[in-house]
Amino acid sequence: MCGGCGADRGAADWARPFLAGLAARSAMANAVTSAVGRALGSGGSCGSGGGRSGVAAGVGGGPRVQARAGGWLVRSPTGAVTDCAGLGELVTAVGRWLGTPSDFAAGSPPSGRLLLPSPDARRGIRLRVDPSAAVRGLAEECETVVVPDDERALGVLAELSRPPWSARRYLTEVTVAGVTRAEVTRAGVTRAGVTGAAAGWAGVTGAAAGWAAAPTPVRAPSAAHAADLLLWLEHGRRSGRWDDAALAAHCPLEDTADGSGGAELYVEVRAGHVVRAGCRDHRSDLRV
């Protein structure tokens, strides 16, 4: 909440449900310090007491990040302070120290867990590019948006990534003969064994661009790496790494006694837009 204007600057941030507690924001502060440390070649130490105090000590030449109610304070080496209300603002504030985006460092020490969000009421929607079909725009009762070309499709992705539609709908999988991707995967059927283009597996059909293809999966090894994955994803997104690509980021959000896997983070980026951010529960194959 901005004290000067009364506006909640972080309300539109796609990552907010996962960072709604001080422990999760502290983990993100640690993730920033680790990433800056790797970029500066100093090993990425998280500093002392980062997880409990909410303060991640800056590495040499890097910023100091403090988690606080509603966001973070970033103090640069020169003493300048930036108040960040959401993950996007945080990445913008520290981006110059993060360097050029690289592959996700799954083998690095974990920075901490994120919050398992409460179930929400958003509903899935599909996107089809078809110049011969009647146009159907985004609407509450619409299940499939139909547009005539890629340019209009990119506009729909942009709308799905920001309010008000980001709070109402998300891009969902296209079903093939009434079977969802989760059901097909569980049955052991490969993509090659299913009728339809690869793009039909992830909510966009009829477009040949890279952003419409089946998303490239990136998976973090444990729930303790969740903050690192989210930071890596947002930094790459804001750097333009996936402006013509599709990416699906996965990470456990909880541990289960039998090792079968419980709720996991699932974030899908297309053409640089976050078109789906939520969690899945593998025990029921339902989105929660």
Backbone as JSON, one array per atom type, in Angstrom:
{
  "sequence": "MCGGCGADRGAADWARPFLAGLAARSAMANAVTSAVGRALGSGGSCGSGGGRSGVAAGVGGGPRVQARAGGWLVRSPTGAVTDCAGLGELVTAVGRWLGTPSDFAAGSPPSGRLLLPSPDARRGIRLRVDPSAAVRGLAEECETVVVPDDERALGVLAELSRPPWSARRYLTEVTVAGVTRAEVTRAGVTRAGVTGAAAGWAGVTGAAAGWAAAPTPVRAPSAAHAADLLLWLEHGRRSGRWDDAALAAHCPLEDTADGSGGAELYVEVRAGHVVRAGCRDHRSDLRV",
  "N": [[0.85, -1.19, 0.0], [0.63, 2.14, -0.91], [1.55, 4.85, 0.96], [1.35, 7.52, 0.29], [-0.5, 7.85, -1.84], [-2.51, 6.05, -1.4], [-2.97, 3.9, -3.01], [-2.8, 0.44, -3.84], [-0.01, -0.71, -4.88], [1.07, -3.19, -5.49], [-1.02, -4.83, -6.17], [-1.64, -5.81, -8.72], [0.38, -7.54, -9.3], [1.52, -10.54, -10.58], [2.74, -12.53, -9.05], [1.99, -12.2, -6.46], [0.19, -13.82, -4.78], [1.86, -15.92, -3.99], [3.74, -14.73, -2.46], [2.74, -13.64, -0.18], [3.31, -13.66, 2.53], [5.55, -12.82, 5.25], [7.69, -14.63, 5.58], [7.9, -15.81, 3.03], [8.53, -13.55, 1.5], [10.96, -12.94, 2.68], [12.43, -15.14, 1.85], [12.53, -14.53, -0.85], [14.09, -12.23, -0.75], [16.49, -13.38, 0.05], [16.92, -14.93, -2.25], [17.42, -12.98, -4.16], [19.88, -11.96, -3.22], [21.5, -14.23, -3.46], [21.4, -14.66, -6.26], [22.51, -12.27, -7.19], [25.04, -12.56, -6.09], [25.99, -14.75, -7.59], [26.02, -13.57, -10.11], [27.92, -11.59, -9.76], [30.07, -13.09, -9.2], [30.7, -13.89, -6.62], [29.82, -16.0, -5.15], [27.3, -15.95, -4.0], [26.3, -15.83, -1.3], [23.81, -15.78, 1.22], [23.9, -14.1, 3.33], [23.71, -13.24, 6.85], [21.2, -14.59, 8.92], [19.07, -14.18, 7.12], [16.63, -15.57, 6.5], [15.11, -15.46, 8.86], [15.14, -12.84, 9.87], [14.31, -11.32, 7.77], [16.0, -9.79, 6.33], [18.35, -9.69, 3.81], [21.7, -9.75, 3.54], [23.68, -7.64, 1.54], [25.86, -8.66, -1.12], [29.33, -8.05, -1.97], [29.44, -5.02, -3.65], [26.81, -5.24, -4.41], [23.18, -4.87, -3.89], [21.36, -4.41, -0.77], [18.72, -6.21, 0.51], [15.63, -5.94, 2.08], [12.97, -7.63, 3.46], [9.64, -6.71, 4.07], [6.47, -5.65, 5.49], [4.17, -5.98, 2.98], [6.05, -5.83, 0.92], [9.36, -5.04, -0.21], [12.42, -3.43, 0.81], [14.97, -1.99, -0.97], [18.32, -1.35, -0.77], [20.81, 0.35, -2.3], [24.39, 0.09, -3.09], [25.24, 2.72, -2.98], [23.61, 3.88, -1.16], [21.07, 4.67, -1.9], [17.56, 4.18, -1.63], [14.96, 1.99, -2.49], [11.55, 1.4, -2.55], [9.73, -1.46, -2.9], [6.8, -2.89, -4.09], [5.94, -5.22, -5.3], [6.9, -8.31, -7.01], [7.69, -7.68, -9.62], [8.46, -4.96, -9.4], [10.57, -5.3, -7.62], [12.42, -6.85, -9.12], [12.94, -5.03, -11.15], [14.24, -3.08, -9.65], [16.6, -4.35, -8.83], [17.69, -5.37, -11.09], [19.96, -4.49, -12.57], [22.08, -5.56, -11.21], [21.74, -8.23, -11.5], [22.57, -9.19, -13.91], [22.97, -10.7, -17.23], [20.29, -12.79, -18.15], [20.45, -16.29, -17.53], [20.47, -19.92, -17.78], [18.29, -21.66, -15.48], [19.56, -22.01, -12.22], [19.54, -24.77, -10.93], [21.1, -26.32, -9.28], [22.1, -24.71, -7.3], [22.41, -23.51, -3.86], [19.36, -23.55, -2.0], [17.03, -20.81, -1.55], [14.66, -20.51, -0.18], [11.18, -21.14, 0.71], [7.94, -20.59, -0.86], [4.63, -19.21, -0.39], [1.8, -21.32, -0.1], [-0.91, -20.69, -1.96], [-4.39, -19.83, -1.34], [-7.25, -21.59, -2.7], [-8.57, -20.32, -5.78], [-11.06, -18.54, -7.74], [-10.74, -18.35, -10.45], [-11.21, -19.11, -13.95], [-10.46, -21.37, -16.63], [-9.45, -20.58, -20.0], [-9.39, -20.85, -23.57], [-7.42, -20.22, -26.53], [-7.76, -19.47, -29.91], [-6.48, -19.14, -33.14], [-7.88, -18.23, -36.07], [-8.53, -17.31, -39.18], [-10.8, -17.7, -40.7], [-12.97, -17.99, -39.09], [-15.67, -16.76, -36.99], [-15.08, -13.92, -35.02], [-14.42, -14.09, -31.54], [-14.3, -12.42, -28.64], [-12.61, -11.78, -25.45], [-14.64, -12.64, -22.75], [-16.87, -13.0, -19.97], [-18.53, -15.28, -20.17], [-17.32, -16.73, -22.12], [-15.6, -19.53, -23.44], [-13.68, -20.15, -25.31], [-11.54, -18.05, -26.96], [-11.56, -16.5, -30.08], [-9.59, -15.36, -32.69], [-8.49, -13.5, -35.62], [-5.77, -13.39, -36.39], [-2.19, -13.5, -35.62], [-1.37, -11.12, -34.39], [-3.65, -10.12, -33.1], [-4.01, -12.23, -31.36], [-1.77, -12.0, -29.69], [-2.51, -9.68, -28.41], [-4.64, -10.63, -26.86], [-3.27, -12.37, -25.12], [-1.8, -10.46, -23.72], [-3.88, -9.1, -22.44], [-4.86, -11.14, -20.76], [-2.82, -11.25, -18.95], [-2.95, -9.14, -17.21], [-4.86, -7.07, -14.86], [-8.33, -6.41, -15.64], [-8.6, -9.12, -16.29], [-6.67, -10.98, -15.51], [-7.35, -11.68, -12.96], [-9.61, -13.12, -13.32], [-9.61, -15.05, -15.42], [-7.54, -17.65, -16.92], [-5.07, -18.93, -19.17], [-5.7, -22.08, -20.46], [-5.2, -25.68, -20.87], [-5.79, -27.15, -24.07], [-8.25, -29.52, -24.72], [-8.07, -32.84, -26.02], [-10.13, -34.72, -27.86], [-11.8, -34.72, -25.66], [-10.12, -35.36, -23.57], [-7.92, -34.41, -21.03], [-4.64, -32.83, -20.83], [-3.32, -33.68, -18.5], [-4.57, -36.1, -17.97], [-3.91, -37.59, -20.25], [-1.11, -37.64, -20.06], [-0.86, -39.05, -17.66], [-1.76, -41.49, -18.49], [0.28, -42.33, -20.0], [0.63, -41.62, -22.68], [2.34, -40.25, -25.4], [3.09, -36.94, -26.74], [3.38, -37.2, -29.47], [1.64, -39.22, -30.04], [-0.87, -38.23, -30.09], [-3.58, -36.79, -31.73], [-3.3, -33.72, -33.44], [-1.72, -30.47, -33.35], [1.38, -29.64, -31.67], [1.07, -27.25, -30.36], [-1.53, -27.34, -29.52], [-1.55, -28.43, -27.07], [-1.4, -26.61, -25.07], [-3.22, -24.49, -24.81], [-3.22, -22.64, -26.97], [-4.07, -22.55, -30.32], [-3.67, -22.82, -33.88], [-1.71, -20.96, -34.47], [1.63, -20.39, -35.59], [3.83, -19.31, -34.4], [6.64, -19.02, -32.11], [5.79, -18.44, -29.49], [3.36, -19.68, -29.37], [3.77, -22.34, -29.26], [4.11, -25.65, -27.72], [4.92, -25.27, -24.33], [8.28, -24.82, -23.11], [9.47, -26.81, -20.53], [10.56, -25.96, -17.24], [11.93, -26.98, -14.28], [12.11, -26.7, -10.79], [14.08, -28.26, -8.21], [13.1, -28.66, -5.6], [10.81, -27.66, -2.94], [12.09, -25.74, -1.49], [13.5, -24.31, -3.32], [11.78, -22.58, -4.51], [11.54, -19.73, -4.33], [13.85, -18.95, -5.67], [13.32, -19.88, -8.26], [11.1, -18.32, -9.01], [12.19, -15.72, -8.98], [14.18, -16.0, -10.98], [12.53, -16.5, -13.18], [11.0, -14.11, -13.44], [13.01, -12.24, -13.84], [14.12, -13.12, -16.28], [11.86, -12.84, -17.89], [11.35, -10.07, -17.83], [13.61, -9.24, -19.05], [13.24, -9.85, -21.65], [13.64, -12.41, -22.57], [11.82, -14.4, -23.28], [10.19, -13.37, -25.25], [9.43, -14.31, -27.75], [8.68, -16.89, -27.24], [7.58, -19.83, -25.4], [7.15, -20.78, -22.05], [7.06, -23.0, -19.29], [7.04, -23.03, -15.91], [7.77, -25.05, -13.15], [7.4, -26.05, -9.73], [7.66, -27.69, -6.62], [5.44, -26.89, -3.93], [4.98, -27.85, -1.48], [5.9, -30.51, 0.77], [5.43, -34.04, 0.7], [4.68, -36.91, 2.7], [4.86, -39.44, 1.52], [6.26, -38.95, -0.73], [4.97, -38.6, -3.13], [4.31, -36.22, -4.22], [2.76, -33.1, -3.86], [0.97, -30.13, -3.84], [1.99, -27.95, -6.45], [3.79, -25.19, -7.79], [2.83, -23.55, -10.76], [3.65, -21.81, -13.53], [3.0, -20.16, -16.48], [4.45, -18.7, -19.28], [4.03, -16.71, -22.11], [5.12, -15.17, -25.02], [6.33, -13.29, -23.42], [4.39, -12.67, -21.58], [2.71, -13.38, -18.54], [0.5, -15.83, -18.53], [-0.7, -17.7, -17.06], [-0.76, -18.44, -13.71], [-0.53, -20.25, -10.95], [-1.4, -22.99, -8.8], [-1.01, -26.54, -8.85], [-2.39, -29.71, -7.9], [-1.07, -32.74, -7.63], [-2.14, -34.97, -6.46], [-4.77, -35.09, -7.01], [-4.99, -34.18, -9.55], [-6.17, -31.77, -9.99], [-6.58, -28.28, -10.45], [-5.74, -25.97, -7.98]],
  "CA": [[0.0, 0.0, 0.0], [1.4, 3.37, -0.98], [1.02, 5.78, 1.95], [1.1, 8.84, -0.27], [-1.66, 7.93, -2.73], [-3.54, 5.12, -0.97], [-3.12, 2.83, -3.98], [-2.06, -0.79, -3.58], [0.79, -0.85, -6.1], [1.37, -4.59, -5.78], [-2.24, -5.62, -6.36], [-1.67, -6.42, -10.04], [1.56, -8.37, -9.48], [1.08, -11.93, -10.76], [3.35, -13.41, -8.06], [1.6, -11.79, -5.12], [-0.35, -14.88, -3.92], [2.93, -16.78, -3.5], [4.66, -13.92, -1.66], [1.86, -12.88, 0.7], [3.75, -13.73, 3.92], [6.9, -12.3, 5.46], [8.67, -15.69, 5.37], [8.1, -15.94, 1.59], [9.24, -12.36, 1.02], [12.33, -13.08, 3.15], [13.06, -16.09, 0.94], [12.82, -13.82, -2.09], [15.25, -11.37, -0.48], [17.65, -14.27, -0.01], [17.11, -15.33, -3.64], [18.06, -11.85, -4.84], [21.28, -11.9, -2.81], [22.18, -15.37, -4.07], [21.52, -14.42, -7.7], [23.49, -11.19, -7.38], [26.34, -13.14, -5.79], [26.43, -15.53, -8.74], [26.3, -12.66, -11.21], [29.14, -10.85, -9.45], [31.14, -14.04, -9.01], [31.11, -13.93, -5.22], [29.33, -17.21, -4.49], [25.87, -15.87, -3.72], [25.91, -16.04, 0.09], [22.57, -15.09, 1.56], [24.04, -13.22, 4.47], [23.34, -13.82, 8.14], [19.85, -14.39, 9.44], [18.15, -13.69, 6.11], [15.32, -16.19, 6.53], [14.33, -15.12, 10.04], [15.03, -11.41, 10.1], [13.75, -10.65, 6.61], [17.04, -8.97, 5.72], [19.41, -10.42, 3.14], [22.84, -8.86, 3.45], [24.19, -7.49, 0.19], [27.21, -9.1, -1.41], [30.17, -6.93, -2.34], [29.03, -4.32, -4.86], [25.4, -5.47, -4.69], [22.23, -4.22, -3.0], [20.85, -5.07, 0.43], [17.27, -6.32, 0.34], [14.92, -6.2, 3.33], [11.55, -7.95, 3.34], [8.81, -5.94, 5.0], [5.03, -5.79, 5.24], [3.74, -5.46, 1.69], [7.06, -5.77, -0.13], [10.78, -5.06, 0.13], [13.24, -2.22, 0.67], [16.25, -2.28, -1.61], [19.31, -0.3, -0.54], [21.94, 0.18, -3.21], [25.68, 0.37, -2.46], [25.41, 4.17, -2.8], [22.7, 4.32, -0.11], [19.73, 4.94, -2.41], [16.57, 3.2, -1.16], [13.79, 1.8, -3.34], [10.45, 0.66, -1.94], [9.16, -2.34, -3.93], [5.54, -3.47, -3.63], [5.71, -6.51, -5.92], [8.07, -8.95, -7.58], [8.11, -6.91, -10.79], [9.2, -3.78, -8.94], [11.82, -5.77, -7.02], [13.34, -7.23, -10.19], [13.35, -3.79, -11.8], [15.17, -2.36, -8.78], [17.89, -5.05, -8.67], [18.05, -5.97, -12.36], [21.31, -4.15, -13.06], [23.05, -6.41, -10.53], [21.47, -9.64, -11.79], [23.28, -9.57, -15.12], [22.21, -11.29, -18.33], [19.63, -14.04, -17.74], [21.02, -17.55, -17.97], [19.61, -21.04, -17.4], [17.98, -21.74, -14.05], [20.63, -22.66, -11.45], [18.87, -25.74, -10.06], [22.04, -26.9, -8.33], [22.55, -23.74, -6.3], [21.74, -23.64, -2.56], [18.01, -22.96, -2.04], [16.82, -19.57, -0.79], [13.49, -20.6, 0.69], [9.88, -21.54, 0.17], [6.88, -19.62, -1.09], [3.35, -19.5, 0.26], [0.8, -22.08, -0.84], [-2.07, -19.81, -1.95], [-5.72, -20.4, -1.21], [-7.92, -21.8, -3.99], [-9.22, -19.13, -6.32], [-12.24, -18.81, -8.57], [-10.47, -18.12, -11.86], [-11.58, -20.2, -14.85], [-9.61, -21.5, -17.79], [-9.95, -20.15, -21.3], [-8.52, -21.26, -24.65], [-7.21, -19.19, -27.56], [-7.63, -20.06, -31.24], [-6.26, -18.23, -34.26], [-8.57, -18.81, -37.23], [-9.02, -16.19, -39.99], [-12.07, -18.01, -41.36], [-14.04, -18.14, -38.09], [-16.19, -15.53, -36.38], [-14.26, -13.45, -33.89], [-15.0, -14.11, -30.21], [-13.36, -11.76, -27.74], [-12.67, -12.15, -24.04], [-15.91, -12.35, -22.08], [-17.06, -13.87, -18.81], [-19.16, -16.55, -20.53], [-16.59, -17.32, -23.23], [-14.66, -20.6, -23.11], [-12.62, -20.11, -26.31], [-11.4, -16.78, -27.68], [-11.18, -16.73, -31.47], [-9.08, -14.14, -33.32], [-8.13, -13.81, -37.01], [-4.34, -13.39, -36.71], [-1.27, -13.55, -34.48], [-1.34, -9.83, -33.71], [-4.8, -10.08, -32.18], [-3.76, -13.24, -30.32], [-0.83, -11.39, -28.74], [-3.29, -8.75, -27.61], [-5.39, -11.41, -25.88], [-2.31, -12.8, -24.1], [-1.5, -9.3, -22.89], [-5.04, -8.85, -21.58], [-4.93, -12.18, -19.74], [-1.72, -11.09, -18.01], [-3.13, -7.99, -16.34], [-6.25, -6.85, -14.44], [-9.09, -7.26, -14.72], [-8.74, -10.51, -16.72], [-5.75, -11.88, -14.78], [-8.03, -12.12, -11.74], [-10.82, -13.85, -13.68], [-9.38, -16.17, -16.33], [-6.17, -18.02, -17.21], [-4.96, -19.78, -20.35], [-5.73, -23.47, -20.02], [-4.89, -26.66, -21.9], [-6.8, -27.6, -25.01], [-8.52, -30.95, -24.59], [-8.07, -33.6, -27.26], [-11.18, -35.74, -27.77], [-12.35, -34.72, -24.32], [-9.13, -35.82, -22.59], [-7.01, -33.33, -20.67], [-3.23, -33.17, -20.9], [-2.94, -34.44, -17.3], [-5.07, -37.47, -18.12], [-3.12, -38.26, -21.28], [0.22, -37.87, -19.5], [-0.97, -40.1, -16.66], [-1.97, -42.76, -19.19], [1.52, -42.69, -20.67], [0.58, -41.35, -24.11], [3.22, -39.15, -25.73], [2.5, -35.92, -27.6], [3.37, -37.7, -30.85], [0.56, -40.17, -30.21], [-2.15, -37.56, -29.96], [-3.91, -36.0, -32.9], [-3.28, -32.28, -33.22], [-0.4, -29.85, -33.28], [1.93, -29.53, -30.32], [0.53, -26.05, -29.72], [-2.82, -27.66, -28.94], [-1.4, -28.94, -25.72], [-1.21, -25.57, -24.06], [-4.16, -23.38, -24.81], [-3.18, -21.83, -28.18], [-4.08, -23.33, -31.56], [-3.8, -22.06, -35.11], [-0.6, -20.03, -34.66], [2.88, -21.11, -35.75], [4.91, -18.59, -33.73], [7.24, -19.71, -30.97], [5.02, -18.24, -28.27], [2.16, -20.53, -29.4], [4.17, -23.74, -29.21], [4.08, -26.28, -26.4], [5.92, -24.55, -23.54], [9.47, -25.5, -22.62], [9.34, -26.94, -19.08], [11.69, -25.74, -16.34], [11.48, -27.48, -12.99], [12.99, -26.57, -9.63], [14.17, -29.59, -7.6], [12.45, -28.79, -4.29], [10.03, -26.5, -2.5], [13.02, -24.73, -0.96], [14.03, -23.54, -4.46], [10.67, -21.87, -5.15], [11.85, -18.31, -4.47], [14.87, -18.82, -6.71], [12.68, -20.08, -9.56], [10.26, -17.16, -9.31], [13.08, -14.61, -9.31], [14.77, -16.29, -12.29], [11.48, -16.37, -14.18], [10.64, -12.71, -13.65], [14.16, -11.55, -14.42], [14.18, -13.48, -17.7], [10.69, -12.28, -18.57], [11.53, -8.62, -17.99], [14.76, -9.03, -19.93], [12.83, -10.16, -23.01], [14.15, -13.72, -22.98], [10.75, -15.24, -23.81], [9.27, -12.55, -26.05], [8.91, -15.11, -28.85], [8.77, -18.27, -26.78], [6.64, -20.26, -24.36], [7.86, -21.43, -20.96], [6.24, -23.45, -18.17], [7.88, -23.22, -14.73], [7.16, -25.93, -12.15], [8.17, -26.2, -8.5], [6.84, -28.11, -5.49], [5.16, -25.9, -2.9], [4.9, -28.55, -0.21], [6.47, -31.85, 0.78], [4.51, -35.08, 1.13], [5.36, -37.98, 3.42], [5.12, -40.6, 0.66], [7.07, -38.55, -1.87], [4.18, -38.63, -4.35], [4.14, -34.86, -4.73], [1.5, -32.45, -3.53], [0.74, -28.92, -4.63], [3.17, -27.38, -7.09], [3.7, -23.94, -8.53], [2.83, -23.68, -12.22], [3.58, -20.49, -14.16], [3.18, -20.25, -17.92], [4.77, -17.42, -19.92], [3.97, -16.73, -23.57], [5.42, -13.86, -25.6], [6.69, -12.41, -22.33], [3.24, -12.42, -20.71], [2.29, -14.46, -17.64], [-0.88, -16.12, -18.9], [-1.23, -18.62, -16.06], [0.06, -18.52, -12.5], [-1.34, -20.86, -9.91], [-0.79, -24.22, -8.33], [-1.67, -27.79, -9.19], [-2.27, -30.74, -6.9], [-0.95, -34.0, -8.35], [-2.88, -36.05, -5.82], [-6.1, -35.14, -7.57], [-4.95, -33.62, -10.9], [-7.04, -30.6, -10.06], [-5.94, -27.01, -10.19], [-6.29, -25.42, -6.73]],
  "C": [[0.88, 1.23, 0.0], [0.79, 4.39, -0.04], [0.65, 7.11, 1.36], [-0.19, 8.9, -1.06], [-2.77, 6.98, -2.33], [-3.75, 3.97, -1.92], [-2.26, 1.63, -3.61], [-1.26, -1.12, -4.83], [1.03, -2.29, -6.47], [0.16, -5.44, -6.11], [-2.26, -6.37, -7.68], [-0.5, -7.38, -10.26], [1.16, -9.85, -9.51], [1.59, -12.86, -9.67], [2.85, -13.14, -6.64], [1.05, -12.93, -4.26], [0.72, -15.78, -3.31], [3.87, -16.06, -2.53], [3.91, -13.12, -0.59], [2.25, -12.96, 2.18], [5.18, -13.25, 4.05], [7.96, -13.37, 5.22], [8.96, -15.87, 3.88], [8.85, -14.74, 1.03], [10.7, -12.37, 1.49], [13.1, -14.05, 2.26], [13.41, -15.41, -0.37], [13.99, -12.86, -1.92], [16.53, -12.19, -0.53], [17.97, -14.67, -1.45], [17.8, -14.22, -4.43], [19.55, -11.82, -4.51], [22.09, -13.04, -3.41], [22.42, -15.14, -5.56], [22.54, -13.32, -8.0], [24.9, -11.72, -7.12], [26.87, -13.96, -6.95], [26.82, -14.63, -9.9], [27.61, -11.91, -11.01], [30.33, -11.77, -9.19], [31.61, -14.18, -7.59], [30.5, -15.08, -4.46], [27.9, -17.15, -4.05], [25.48, -16.17, -2.3], [24.7, -15.21, 0.43], [22.73, -14.13, 2.72], [23.57, -13.89, 5.73], [21.91, -13.53, 8.49], [18.82, -13.99, 8.43], [16.77, -14.26, 6.24], [14.48, -15.75, 7.69], [14.12, -13.62, 10.18], [14.35, -10.69, 8.96], [14.75, -9.77, 5.91], [18.07, -9.88, 5.1], [20.56, -9.45, 2.93], [23.35, -8.82, 2.03], [25.59, -8.05, 0.05], [28.0, -7.9, -1.89], [29.76, -6.31, -3.66], [27.57, -4.48, -5.2], [24.5, -4.79, -3.68], [21.94, -5.04, -1.75], [19.33, -5.06, 0.34], [16.63, -6.7, 1.67], [13.45, -6.47, 3.05], [10.79, -7.19, 4.42], [7.34, -6.18, 4.67], [4.69, -5.16, 3.89], [4.81, -5.42, 0.62], [8.48, -5.84, 0.38], [11.34, -3.64, 0.06], [14.57, -2.65, 0.08], [17.18, -1.09, -1.4], [20.52, -0.58, -1.42], [23.25, 0.47, -2.49], [25.93, 1.87, -2.23], [24.51, 4.73, -1.71], [21.31, 4.66, -0.59], [18.78, 3.81, -2.02], [15.37, 3.19, -2.1], [12.78, 0.93, -2.63], [9.75, -0.14, -3.03], [7.92, -3.03, -3.39], [5.27, -4.84, -4.21], [6.98, -7.07, -6.52], [8.59, -8.18, -8.79], [8.92, -5.69, -10.41], [10.55, -4.18, -8.33], [12.84, -6.11, -8.1], [13.82, -6.0, -10.95], [14.41, -3.06, -10.98], [16.54, -3.01, -8.72], [18.41, -5.59, -9.99], [19.46, -5.69, -12.82], [22.39, -4.99, -12.4], [22.86, -7.9, -10.86], [22.16, -10.12, -13.06], [22.35, -10.12, -16.19], [21.58, -12.6, -17.89], [20.31, -15.27, -18.34], [20.06, -18.68, -17.61], [19.4, -21.08, -15.89], [19.04, -22.57, -13.33], [20.02, -23.63, -10.44], [19.79, -26.33, -9.02], [22.54, -25.95, -7.27], [21.83, -23.96, -4.97], [20.38, -22.94, -2.57], [17.89, -21.74, -1.14], [15.6, -19.61, 0.1], [12.2, -20.86, -0.06], [8.97, -20.34, -0.06], [5.61, -20.07, -0.38], [2.48, -20.35, -0.66], [-0.5, -21.27, -0.82], [-3.38, -20.56, -1.76], [-6.31, -20.64, -2.59], [-8.58, -20.52, -4.47], [-10.32, -19.53, -7.29], [-11.99, -18.55, -10.05], [-10.83, -19.35, -12.7], [-10.68, -20.19, -16.08], [-10.28, -21.02, -19.06], [-8.93, -20.57, -22.36], [-8.47, -20.17, -25.72], [-6.98, -19.87, -28.91], [-7.46, -18.96, -32.28], [-6.86, -18.88, -35.5], [-9.16, -17.66, -38.06], [-10.37, -16.44, -40.64], [-13.24, -18.09, -40.39], [-14.49, -16.77, -37.57], [-15.36, -15.18, -35.15], [-15.05, -13.55, -32.6], [-13.97, -13.54, -29.24], [-13.49, -12.28, -26.32], [-13.99, -11.71, -23.43], [-16.08, -13.36, -20.96], [-17.6, -15.23, -19.2], [-18.4, -17.29, -21.61], [-15.62, -18.39, -22.74], [-13.48, -20.64, -24.09], [-12.65, -18.76, -27.01], [-10.91, -17.09, -29.08], [-10.78, -15.4, -32.1], [-8.57, -14.49, -34.72], [-6.63, -13.93, -37.29], [-3.51, -13.35, -35.42], [-1.26, -12.24, -33.69], [-2.47, -9.71, -32.7], [-4.61, -11.09, -31.06], [-2.8, -12.7, -29.26], [-1.55, -10.38, -27.84], [-4.1, -9.45, -26.53], [-4.46, -11.89, -24.76], [-1.97, -11.65, -23.16], [-2.65, -8.99, -21.94], [-5.14, -9.88, -20.45], [-3.86, -11.99, -18.65], [-1.91, -9.94, -17.03], [-4.61, -7.83, -15.95], [-7.02, -6.13, -15.55], [-9.06, -8.75, -15.06], [-7.8, -11.46, -15.98], [-6.37, -12.39, -13.5], [-9.27, -12.97, -12.03], [-10.54, -15.12, -14.49], [-7.89, -16.46, -16.45], [-6.16, -18.92, -18.44], [-4.85, -21.23, -19.9], [-5.39, -24.4, -21.18], [-6.08, -26.9, -22.81], [-7.01, -29.09, -24.77], [-8.54, -31.61, -25.96], [-9.06, -34.75, -27.1], [-11.69, -35.88, -26.34], [-11.4, -35.16, -23.23], [-8.16, -34.7, -22.3], [-5.57, -33.8, -20.79], [-2.81, -34.0, -19.69], [-3.37, -35.9, -17.43], [-4.26, -38.24, -19.15], [-1.74, -38.6, -20.76], [0.18, -39.02, -18.5], [-1.13, -41.47, -17.32], [-0.74, -43.18, -19.98], [1.52, -42.48, -22.17], [1.46, -40.14, -24.41], [2.5, -38.15, -26.61], [2.38, -36.43, -29.03], [2.21, -38.64, -31.11], [-0.81, -39.56, -30.11], [-2.39, -36.71, -31.19], [-3.89, -34.52, -32.56], [-1.88, -31.75, -33.1], [0.06, -29.75, -31.84], [1.36, -28.33, -29.59], [-0.8, -26.33, -29.04], [-2.76, -28.23, -27.55], [-1.42, -27.84, -24.67], [-2.06, -24.33, -24.27], [-4.16, -22.49, -26.02], [-3.16, -22.74, -29.39], [-4.17, -22.37, -32.73], [-2.69, -21.07, -35.37], [0.7, -20.82, -34.7], [4.05, -20.45, -35.03], [5.43, -19.36, -32.52], [6.44, -19.59, -29.7], [3.75, -19.1, -28.22], [2.48, -22.0, -29.28], [3.98, -24.32, -27.82], [5.2, -25.67, -25.56], [7.1, -25.42, -23.13], [9.39, -25.6, -21.11], [10.66, -26.65, -18.36], [11.21, -26.11, -14.95], [12.54, -27.26, -11.92], [12.97, -27.87, -8.85], [13.41, -29.76, -6.28], [11.66, -27.54, -3.96], [10.92, -25.39, -1.98], [13.64, -23.89, -2.06], [12.97, -22.65, -5.09], [10.96, -20.39, -5.34], [12.87, -18.07, -5.57], [14.26, -18.94, -8.11], [11.86, -18.86, -9.95], [11.11, -15.95, -9.7], [13.69, -14.8, -10.7], [13.76, -16.07, -13.4], [11.17, -14.91, -14.48], [11.79, -11.92, -14.25], [14.28, -11.85, -15.91], [13.04, -12.87, -18.49], [10.89, -10.79, -18.84], [12.73, -8.28, -18.86], [14.44, -9.36, -21.38], [13.23, -11.54, -23.49], [13.08, -14.57, -23.65], [9.72, -14.43, -24.6], [8.72, -13.29, -27.25], [8.98, -16.6, -28.49], [7.69, -18.55, -25.75], [7.4, -21.07, -23.32], [6.86, -21.83, -19.88], [7.17, -23.77, -17.0], [7.12, -24.01, -13.68], [8.05, -25.96, -10.91], [7.25, -26.7, -7.39], [6.62, -26.94, -4.52], [5.03, -26.53, -1.52], [5.53, -29.92, -0.36], [5.41, -32.83, 1.25], [5.28, -36.25, 1.72], [5.72, -39.15, 2.51], [5.91, -40.25, -0.59], [6.3, -38.5, -3.18], [4.0, -37.25, -4.96], [2.78, -34.3, -4.37], [1.3, -31.26, -4.44], [2.04, -28.41, -5.21], [2.82, -26.08, -7.77], [3.7, -24.24, -10.02], [2.64, -22.28, -12.79], [3.88, -20.67, -15.64], [3.37, -18.86, -18.5], [4.72, -17.61, -21.42], [4.18, -15.32, -24.1], [5.73, -12.84, -24.51], [5.57, -12.11, -21.36], [2.98, -13.63, -19.8], [0.81, -14.71, -17.88], [-1.52, -17.13, -17.95], [-0.26, -18.67, -14.89], [-0.82, -19.04, -11.38], [-0.64, -22.08, -9.37], [-1.67, -25.4, -8.71], [-1.45, -28.78, -8.07], [-2.24, -32.08, -7.61], [-1.7, -35.16, -7.7], [-4.27, -36.17, -6.39], [-6.16, -34.68, -9.02], [-5.89, -32.45, -11.09], [-6.22, -29.36, -9.81], [-6.57, -26.42, -8.94], [-5.89, -23.98, -6.57]]
}
